[in-house]
């Protein structure tokens, strides 16, 4: 089955999110972020959970679509809160990235691609 353009774009953005997670992990390790380690790790978990989904993108996996929607929503809300409270540029990037991925995830071609197939 051919990969729809929306799913291909979603895969690219998830890879970009994985790069942002790697940069954040290095920043936390070098102690560039304010706050306790627990808060830093908890704020990173939704992004990491979203990025890990890139390995599970396969046709017919409706559950992946649901879990990715939840993880991206939590990540988007967290990024928005970081933008409002801390005025961080990374929060703005997170909001834009998560919103774009949620829009791509709910395109008609993506929904059809993730829909479970009837056994043949």
Secondary structure, DSSP 8 states (H G I E B T S, - for coil): ----HHHHHHHHHHHHHHHHHHHHHHHHHTT-S-S-HHHHHHHHHHHHHHHHGGGG--TT-HHHHHHHHHHHHHHHHHHHHHHHHH--HHHHHHHHHHHHHHHHHTSHHHHHHHS-----
